[in-house]
Amino acid sequence: MDNFLTEIGLSGPKHKSSIFEKVWDSSADGMRITDPEGIMLYVNEAFCKMVDKDKGLLIGQPLQIIYRKDTQEDVSRQYKENHFSQKLQLRTEREIELWNGEIIDVELSNSFIILEDNKRVVLSIFRDITERNKMAEDLYESRQMLQLVLDNIPQRVFWKDTNSVYLGCNKHFAEDAGLKDPHEIISMNDFEVSWKETANLYRADDKLVMETDTAKINYEEPQTRPDGELLYLRTSKVPLHDKAGRVIGILGSYEDITEKKRAEEKLRMLSCAVEQSRSSYVITDTECRIEYVNPAFTEIKGYSSEEVIGDTPRILTTGATTEEIYNELWNTIKSGGEWRGELQNIKKGGELYWEFVIVSPIKNEEGVIEHFLIVQEDITEKKIKDDQLRKAVKEKEVMLSEIHHRVKNNLQIISSLLKLQSGYIKDPAAHEYFQISQDRVKTMALIHEQLYKSSELSRINFNEYLRQLTVHLLQSYGISPHKCSLSVNIKDIYLGIDTAIPCGLLTNELITNSLKHAFPGDRKGEINIDMTSNPDNMCTLIVKDNGIGIPDEIDFKRSHTQGMQLIMTLAKQLEGEIEIDKEDGTKVTIVFPAGAYKPRI
């Protein structure tokens, strides 16, 4: 050692070798001196310990022996190249794979030393930083884990300095602020994000927490999202301290309680609605034991809530409702359905009353029935009024039926008087007028007869009516079925009395004209009556005969005969359009809206 120290100029009168030996051997860093060929001239104890070899096995040996065998040749070559080119890395961090398989991280410092004979050697100082790097890696992993935790919890987390400037946040907080990455929040303040309108409010809270060194926990405050939506938050802020206990900022967190507040508000509104409703509300468990009744229940039924809670709705039954109905109700709600119906129940004081009842299951998020909701509406007065109305309608129906019967009888009396009077008339023309008038009266009488017999007093089956009318006209004019056949083709057409009377009179006139004029002498023929309706409630009536037809010189619409004028008047009353086809007999078509006729003065 003394010789080597003397050789490198560290020994002599002014340098005590013992001092340098102590410095060399007591150093915590590994030290190694190598010549140009890579032969280790000297190593200290720390180096020996680092590479796990005794000093005697290292001094005088090439430096590559401390490395993994398959890398030794490359290490030796690289060292020599660097030494002779004087390109040593003065300071670097590297990973060393030792001869025994161990891997260590070192901070390496290299420097050239020129000896007295101009010989150049290399002093290498190795600092083992394996633990430091492991701690740094562990710290990085811890920070990554912390960031991962912060980014995946539902709460928003942030931290600020004493000036309320952001130092960091988690992912969800950054999203609320309209930022793509949490790092973007660093150095920003509340005036630079979407909630700038409430920035002063937030900063006042920050200041209070830091100045009082006291946490502010679970308080509600508003927040504005980047899209303008207003949210409600439940926030907590705590002071941050340095090692000396001085406040250096705040740590804050909040959760979005907007949906919860809306749900609570909705629940509050529903609760108020139930509490103030005039209908009875009952909530039971799955065995129908009463758990809640609203004030209307106690007011209507006469029971206090204490009297009914724990009991079942059966306390209201009268025995009038059959067990089959209750079984149907129970089976419906137990299977998840809703039951509706009317029940007669009894109040605490013994008074009977009627209720419209809705029973519904209340299910949890998994769809399991946990409760039943019973909504009861007192319909006693409605039932009484409905009964009274039904009786009144029945009485009116009886009265209206009697009116139709009397009108029919009166019209038949008028028809009989006309027939009786016509027996004394010798003038054929006058006799014919009496006959026509009698048919017209009979036409109206048939309508009232149909209404009297029908279960519907406001409309008649026009198919049945026309069949009776055609039979009457054939008999009235003494027409044999062999001379003229009448066919009626109408299906499911019902007309109100205001439309049926003019339509019946018009059909009577058209058939009468055909019977009187279409088949002179021994000519035979047929009359067809068709009537249809479309979805627009328009009716089409067609009366067609295959007789001799109307002479060309006669204008049907401008004829001055009483019959033709009556046909045009009745068509106008029906608000109908009339068309005449004179080819192959006579075909009259009238299109009119069903029910369009209104009484005229």
C-alpha positions in Angstrom: 0.0 0.0 0.0 2.8 2.4 0.9 4.5 1.7 -2.3 1.4 2.3 -4.4 0.5 5.5 -2.5 4.0 6.7 -3.0 3.7 5.8 -6.7 0.6 7.8 -7.1 2.0 10.7 -5.2 0.0 10.4 -2.0 2.8 9.4 0.3 5.8 11.2 1.6 6.7 13.7 4.3 3.5 15.7 3.8 1.1 12.8 3.4 0.6 10.2 6.0 -0.2 6.9 4.3 -2.1 5.7 7.3 -4.7 8.5 6.9 -5.3 7.7 3.2 -5.5 4.0 4.0 -8.3 4.7 6.5 -10.1 6.9 4.1 -9.7 4.3 1.3 -10.9 1.4 3.4 -13.6 3.1 5.4 -15.4 4.5 2.4 -18.9 3.2 1.9 -18.4 3.4 -1.8 -16.6 0.7 -3.7 -13.2 1.8 -5.1 -11.1 0.2 -7.8 -7.9 1.2 -9.6 -7.1 -0.5 -12.9 -4.3 -0.2 -15.4 -4.6 0.2 -19.1 -5.0 -3.6 -19.6 -7.8 -3.7 -17.1 -5.8 -5.4 -14.3 -7.1 -4.4 -10.9 -4.2 -2.8 -9.0 -6.1 -2.1 -5.8 -9.7 -2.4 -4.4 -11.1 -1.4 -1.1 -13.2 -3.4 1.3 -16.5 -1.9 0.2 -15.8 -3.0 -3.4 -15.0 -6.5 -2.3 -18.2 -6.7 -0.3 -20.1 -5.3 -3.3 -18.8 -7.9 -5.7 -18.7 -10.7 -3.1 -15.0 -11.6 -3.6 -12.0 -11.4 -1.3 -9.4 -8.7 -1.9 -6.7 -11.4 -2.6 -8.8 -12.8 -5.4 -9.2 -9.4 -7.0 -5.9 -7.6 -6.9 -3.7 -8.4 -9.9 -6.7 -9.9 -11.7 -8.5 -8.6 -14.8 -11.6 -6.5 -14.0 -13.9 -8.7 -16.0 -13.8 -11.5 -13.5 -16.4 -9.7 -11.4 -18.9 -9.9 -14.2 -21.1 -12.7 -15.6 -19.0 -15.1 -17.5 -20.8 -14.7 -20.9 -20.3 -10.9 -20.7 -16.6 -10.9 -19.6 -15.1 -10.7 -23.0 -17.3 -7.7 -24.0 -16.5 -5.9 -20.7 -12.7 -6.3 -21.2 -12.8 -5.2 -24.9 -15.0 -2.2 -24.1 -12.8 -1.1 -21.1 -9.6 -1.2 -23.2 -11.2 0.7 -26.1 -12.4 3.4 -23.7 -9.1 3.6 -21.9 -6.9 4.0 -25.0 -9.4 6.4 -26.6 -9.8 8.3 -23.3 -13.6 8.1 -23.6 -14.5 7.0 -20.2 -18.0 7.8 -19.0 -17.2 10.1 -16.1 -20.5 9.6 -14.3 -23.2 7.2 -15.1 -25.8 4.9 -13.6 -25.8 1.3 -14.8 -26.9 -2.2 -14.0 -24.2 -4.7 -13.3 -24.7 -8.5 -13.6 -22.1 -10.0 -11.2 -20.3 -13.3 -11.6 -22.5 -15.0 -9.0 -25.7 -14.0 -10.8 -26.6 -11.1 -8.6 -27.7 -7.9 -10.3 -26.9 -4.6 -8.7 -27.6 -1.0 -9.7 -24.6 1.3 -9.3 -23.7 5.0 -9.7 -20.3 4.8 -11.4 -17.7 7.6 -11.4 -14.5 7.1 -13.6 -11.4 9.3 -13.7 -7.8 9.0 -15.0 -4.8 9.3 -12.7 -1.4 10.0 -14.2 1.5 8.4 -12.3 5.0 9.7 -12.0 6.2 7.6 -15.0 3.3 9.0 -17.0 1.5 5.8 -16.6 -2.3 6.3 -16.8 -4.6 4.3 -14.5 -8.3 4.5 -13.9 -10.0 5.2 -10.6 -13.5 3.8 -10.5 -15.9 4.6 -7.6 -19.0 2.4 -7.3 -22.0 3.5 -5.3 -24.6 0.8 -4.8 -28.0 2.4 -5.6 -29.9 -0.8 -5.8 -31.9 0.0 -2.7 -32.4 3.6 -3.7 -33.7 2.5 -7.1 -35.9 -0.1 -5.5 -37.3 2.6 -3.2 -37.8 4.9 -6.1 -39.5 2.1 -8.0 -41.6 1.3 -5.0 -42.5 5.0 -4.6 -43.4 5.2 -8.3 -45.6 2.1 -8.0 -47.1 3.5 -4.9 -47.9 6.7 -6.6 -49.3 4.8 -9.6 -51.4 2.7 -7.3 -52.6 5.8 -5.5 -53.5 7.4 -8.8 -55.2 4.3 -9.9 -57.2 4.2 -6.7 -58.0 7.9 -7.0 -59.1 7.5 -10.6 -61.4 4.6 -9.9 -63.2 5.7 -6.8 -66.6 7.5 -7.5 -65.6 10.5 -5.4 -63.8 13.5 -7.0 -60.5 14.3 -5.3 -58.3 17.4 -5.6 -55.6 19.3 -3.6 -54.6 23.0 -3.6 -51.9 25.2 -2.2 -52.5 28.1 0.2 -53.5 30.4 -2.8 -56.2 27.9 -3.8 -54.2 27.0 -6.9 -54.7 23.4 -7.9 -51.7 21.0 -7.4 -53.5 17.9 -8.6 -56.7 15.9 -8.9 -58.1 12.5 -10.0 -59.6 11.6 -13.3 -63.3 12.1 -12.4 -62.5 15.6 -11.0 -60.7 16.5 -14.3 -63.7 15.3 -16.3 -66.1 17.5 -14.2 -63.8 20.4 -15.0 -63.9 19.7 -18.7 -60.2 18.5 -18.9 -58.9 15.5 -20.7 -56.1 14.7 -18.2 -55.7 15.3 -14.5 -52.3 17.0 -15.0 -54.0 19.8 -16.9 -55.5 21.1 -13.6 -52.0 21.9 -12.2 -51.5 25.7 -11.7 -55.2 26.4 -12.6 -57.7 28.0 -10.2 -61.5 27.9 -9.8 -61.9 31.0 -12.1 -60.5 29.1 -15.0 -62.9 26.1 -15.1 -66.5 25.6 -15.8 -67.7 26.5 -12.3 -66.2 30.0 -12.3 -69.6 31.5 -11.2 -69.2 29.8 -7.8 -65.4 30.2 -7.6 -65.6 32.8 -4.8 -67.8 30.5 -2.8 -65.2 27.6 -3.1 -62.3 29.9 -2.3 -64.1 31.2 0.8 -64.4 27.6 2.0 -60.7 27.0 1.2 -59.7 30.0 3.2 -61.8 29.1 6.2 -60.4 25.6 6.4 -56.8 26.8 6.1 -57.1 29.8 8.4 -58.9 27.8 11.1 -56.9 24.6 10.5 -60.2 22.8 10.8 -61.8 20.4 8.4 -65.2 21.1 6.8 -67.0 17.9 6.3 -70.0 16.7 4.2 -71.6 20.0 3.2 -73.7 20.6 0.1 -72.8 23.1 -2.6 -73.7 23.6 -6.3 -71.4 23.0 -9.3 -71.8 23.9 -13.0 -70.7 21.3 -15.6 -69.0 22.4 -18.8 -72.3 21.7 -20.7 -74.1 24.1 -18.3 -75.9 21.5 -16.3 -76.2 22.4 -12.6 -75.1 19.6 -10.2 -75.3 19.3 -6.4 -72.3 18.1 -4.5 -71.5 16.7 -1.0 -68.1 18.2 -0.3 -65.4 17.7 2.4 -62.2 19.7 2.8 -59.3 19.1 5.2 -56.1 21.1 5.8 -52.7 19.8 4.5 -49.6 20.2 6.7 -45.9 20.0 6.2 -43.5 18.2 8.6 -43.4 21.3 10.9 -47.2 21.2 11.2 -47.7 24.4 9.1 -50.8 24.5 6.8 -49.6 24.3 3.2 -52.9 23.7 1.4 -56.1 21.7 1.4 -57.2 18.3 0.3 -60.8 18.1 -0.9 -63.2 15.5 -2.1 -66.9 15.5 -3.2 -69.5 13.2 -4.6 -72.2 14.1 -7.1 -75.5 13.8 -5.2 -77.7 15.4 -8.0 -79.6 12.2 -8.8 -80.0 11.5 -5.1 -81.3 15.0 -4.4 -83.7 14.7 -7.3 -84.8 11.3 -6.0 -85.3 12.8 -2.5 -87.2 15.7 -4.0 -89.4 13.3 -6.0 -89.9 11.2 -2.9 -90.8 14.3 -0.9 -93.3 15.3 -3.5 -94.8 11.8 -3.6 -94.9 11.7 0.2 -96.7 15.1 0.2 -99.1 13.9 -2.5 -99.9 10.7 -0.5 -100.2 12.5 2.7 -102.5 15.2 1.2 -104.5 12.9 -1.1 -108.2 12.4 -0.6 -107.7 8.7 -1.6 -106.7 6.2 1.0 -103.1 4.8 0.7 -102.1 1.6 2.5 -98.7 -0.1 2.4 -98.4 -3.7 3.6 -95.7 -6.3 3.9 -95.8 -9.4 1.7 -98.2 -11.0 4.1 -100.5 -8.1 3.8 -99.9 -6.8 7.3 -100.4 -3.0 7.3 -97.2 -0.9 7.7 -98.5 2.5 6.7 -101.8 4.4 6.2 -102.2 8.0 5.1 -104.4 10.6 6.9 -107.2 10.1 4.4 -107.5 6.4 5.4 -108.0 7.3 9.1 -110.4 10.1 8.2 -112.6 7.9 5.9 -112.4 4.6 7.8 -112.5 6.0 11.3 -109.5 4.0 12.5 -106.4 5.5 13.9 -103.1 4.4 12.3 -102.1 2.8 15.6 -105.3 0.6 15.5 -104.6 -0.8 12.0 -100.8 -1.0 11.7 -99.9 -4.7 12.1 -103.4 -5.8 11.2 -104.6 -6.6 7.6 -107.1 -4.8 5.3 -109.6 -7.6 6.2 -110.8 -5.5 9.1 -112.7 -3.5 6.5 -114.6 -6.4 4.9 -118.3 -6.9 5.2 -118.7 -10.4 3.9 -120.5 -9.2 0.8 -117.4 -9.8 -1.3 -116.9 -13.5 -2.2 -113.8 -15.4 -1.4 -113.3 -16.1 -5.1 -112.7 -12.3 -5.7 -110.3 -12.1 -2.8 -108.5 -15.2 -4.1 -108.3 -13.7 -7.6 -106.9 -10.5 -6.0 -104.3 -12.3 -4.0 -103.1 -14.6 -6.8 -102.8 -11.5 -9.2 -100.6 -9.4 -6.9 -98.5 -12.4 -5.7 -97.6 -13.1 -9.3 -96.5 -9.5 -9.8 -99.7 -8.2 -11.5 -102.0 -5.3 -10.5 -105.6 -5.9 -9.4 -108.4 -3.4 -9.9 -112.0 -3.6 -8.8 -114.8 -2.3 -6.7 -115.3 -3.6 -3.2 -118.0 -2.9 -0.6 -116.3 -2.3 2.8 -117.3 -1.2 6.3 -116.1 1.7 8.4 -115.2 1.5 12.1 -118.6 2.9 13.0 -120.5 0.2 11.0 -121.3 2.4 7.9 -121.1 0.5 4.6 -119.4 2.2 1.7 -118.1 1.4 -1.8 -114.5 1.8 -2.9 -112.6 1.5 -6.2 -109.4 -0.4 -5.2 -106.0 -0.7 -6.9 -103.5 -3.2 -5.4 -100.0 -3.2 -6.8 -96.8 -5.0 -5.8 -93.7 -2.9 -4.9 -90.5 -4.6 -6.1 -86.9 -4.0 -5.3 -84.1 -3.6 -7.9 -83.9 -7.4 -8.3 -87.6 -7.6 -9.1 -88.5 -9.2 -5.8 -91.8 -8.2 -4.2 -91.2 -6.5 -0.9 -94.5 -4.6 -0.2 -98.0 -4.1 -1.6 -99.5 -0.7 -2.2 -103.3 -0.4 -1.9 -105.0 2.8 -3.2 -108.7 3.1 -2.3 -111.1 5.7 -3.6 -114.5 6.2 -1.9 -117.0 5.9 -4.7 -120.2 5.6 -2.6 -121.7 8.9 -3.8 -120.7 8.0 -7.4 -122.4 4.6 -7.1 -125.5 6.3 -5.7 -125.5 8.8 -8.6 -124.8 6.0 -11.1 -127.8 4.0 -9.8 -130.0 7.1 -10.0 -128.7 7.8 -13.5 -129.4 4.3 -14.6 -132.9 4.5 -13.2 -133.4 7.8 -14.9 -132.1 6.5 -18.2 -134.4 3.4 -17.9 -137.4 5.6 -17.2 -136.5 7.8 -20.1 -136.1 4.8 -22.3 -139.5 3.5 -21.2 -141.0 7.0 -21.8 -139.3 7.3 -25.2 -140.4 3.9 -26.2 -143.9 4.8 -25.3 -143.7 8.0 -27.3 -142.6 6.1 -30.4 -145.4 3.7 -29.8 -148.0 6.5 -29.5 -146.6 8.3 -32.6 -146.7 5.1 -34.5 -150.3 4.5 -33.4 -151.3 8.1 -34.2 -149.7 7.8 -37.7 -151.5 4.5 -38.2 -154.8 6.2 -37.2 -154.0 9.0 -39.8 -153.2 6.3 -42.4 -156.5 4.5 -41.6 -158.5 7.8 -41.8 -156.9 8.5 -45.2 -157.8 5.0 -46.4 -161.3 5.4 -45.1 -161.7 8.8 -46.7 -160.3 7.6 -50.0 -163.2 5.0 -50.2 -165.6 7.9 -50.7 -163.6 9.6 -53.5 -164.7 8.8 -57.0 -162.1 11.0 -58.9 -159.2 8.6 -59.8 -156.6 11.4 -59.5 -157.8 12.5 -56.1 -158.0 8.9 -55.0 -154.3 8.4 -56.1 -153.3 11.4 -54.0 -154.9 10.0 -50.9 -153.1 6.6 -51.6 -149.8 8.4 -51.9 -150.3 10.3 -48.7 -151.3 7.2 -47.0 -148.1 5.5 -48.1 -146.0 8.4 -46.9 -147.7 8.3 -43.4 -147.1 4.6 -43.3 -143.5 5.1 -44.2 -143.0 7.3 -41.1 -145.1 5.0 -38.9 -142.8 2.1 -39.8 -139.8 4.0 -38.5 -141.4 4.6 -35.2 -142.5 1.0 -35.0 -138.9 -0.1 -35.6 -137.7 2.2 -32.8 -140.4 1.0 -30.4 -139.3 -2.6 -31.0 -135.6 -1.9 -30.9 -133.3 -2.0 -27.8 -131.7 1.1 -29.2 -134.1 4.0 -29.2 -131.9 6.5 -31.0 -131.3 4.6 -34.3 -132.8 1.8 -36.4 -131.6 -1.1 -38.6 -132.3 0.3 -42.0 -132.1 -3.1 -43.7 -135.0 -4.4 -41.7 -136.9 -1.2 -42.2 -136.6 -1.2 -46.0 -137.7 -4.8 -46.2 -140.9 -4.0 -44.4 -141.4 -0.9 -46.5 -141.1 -2.7 -49.8 -143.5 -5.4 -48.6 -146.0 -2.7 -47.6 -145.7 -0.9 -51.0 -146.2 -4.1 -53.0 -149.3 -4.9 -51.0 -150.5 -1.3 -51.1 -150.4 -1.2 -54.9 -151.5 -4.8 -55.3 -148.4 -5.7 -57.3 -147.9 -9.4 -57.7 -144.4 -10.8 -57.1 -144.7 -12.4 -60.6 -145.1 -9.0 -62.2 -142.4 -7.1 -60.2 -139.8 -8.5 -57.9 -138.2 -6.3 -55.2 -134.7 -7.1 -53.8 -133.0 -5.3 -50.9 -129.2 -5.5 -50.5 -128.2 -3.6 -47.3 -125.9 -4.8 -44.6 -125.3 -3.5 -41.0 -126.4 0.1 -41.7 -128.0 2.0 -38.8 -129.5 5.5 -39.1 -130.7 7.9 -36.5 -134.3 9.0 -36.6 -133.4 12.5 -38.0 -131.7 10.8 -41.0 -134.0 7.7 -41.2 -137.2 9.6 -41.8 -136.2 11.7 -44.8 -134.2 8.8 -46.2 -137.2 6.5 -45.8 -139.6 9.0 -47.4 -137.2 9.5 -50.3 -136.9 5.7 -50.8 -140.7 5.4 -50.6 -141.1 8.0 -53.4 -138.5 6.3 -55.7 -140.0 2.8 -55.3 -143.6 4.2 -55.7 -142.5 6.0 -59.0 -141.1 2.7 -60.3 -144.2 0.7 -59.3 -146.5 3.2 -60.9 -144.7 4.1 -64.1 -141.8 1.7 -64.9 -143.9 -1.4 -65.8 -147.0 -0.4 -67.8 -149.5 -3.0 -69.0 -148.3 -6.6 -68.7 -144.6 -5.6 -68.6 -142.7 -7.5 -65.9 -139.5 -6.3 -64.2 -137.5 -5.9 -61.0 -136.5 -3.2 -58.6 -133.2 -3.4 -56.8 -132.3 -1.4 -53.7 -128.7 -1.2 -52.6 -127.2 0.8 -49.7 -123.6 0.9 -48.5 -121.5 3.0 -46.2 -117.7 3.8 -46.1 -115.3 4.5 -43.3 -115.9 8.2 -43.8 -119.5 7.7 -42.7 -120.9 8.4 -46.2 -123.9 6.4 -47.3 -124.8 5.5 -50.9 -128.4 4.6 -51.7 -129.2 3.2 -55.2 -132.7 2.5 -56.4 -132.7 0.9 -59.8 -135.4 -0.6 -62.0 -135.3 -2.2 -65.5 -138.5 -0.6 -66.6 -139.3 1.7 -69.6 -137.2 4.5 -68.1 -137.9 8.3 -67.9 -138.6 10.0 -71.2 -135.7 12.1 -72.5 -137.7 15.3 -72.6 -138.3 15.1 -68.8 -135.6 16.8 -66.7 -135.7 14.8 -63.4 -134.1 17.6 -61.3 -136.4 20.3 -62.7 -139.7 18.4 -62.8 -142.7 20.3 -61.3 -144.5 17.2 -60.3 -145.1 16.9 -56.5 -143.3 13.5 -56.3 -140.1 14.7 -58.0 -140.0 18.0 -56.1 -140.4 16.0 -52.8 -137.5 13.7 -53.9 -135.2 16.7 -54.5 -136.3 18.4 -51.3 -135.6 15.3 -49.2 -132.2 14.8 -50.9 -131.3 18.4 -50.0 -132.4 17.8 -46.4 -130.0 14.9 -46.3 -127.2 17.1 -47.7 -126.9 14.5 -50.4 -125.9 14.5 -54.1 -128.4 12.9 -56.5 -127.6 11.4 -59.9 -130.0 9.9 -62.5 -129.0 7.2 -65.1 -131.6 6.6 -67.8 -129.8 3.8 -69.6 -131.5 0.4 -69.4 -134.3 1.6 -67.1 -133.9 4.1 -64.3 -131.1 4.2 -61.8 -131.1 6.9 -59.0 -128.0 7.3 -56.8 -128.0 9.4 -53.7 -124.8 9.9 -51.7 -125.2 11.5 -48.3 -123.5 11.7 -44.8 -125.1 9.4 -42.3 -126.6 11.5 -39.5 -126.1 14.8 -41.4 -129.8 15.7 -41.4 -130.9 18.4 -39.0 -134.5 19.4 -38.5 -135.5 22.3 -40.7 -138.1 25.0 -39.9 
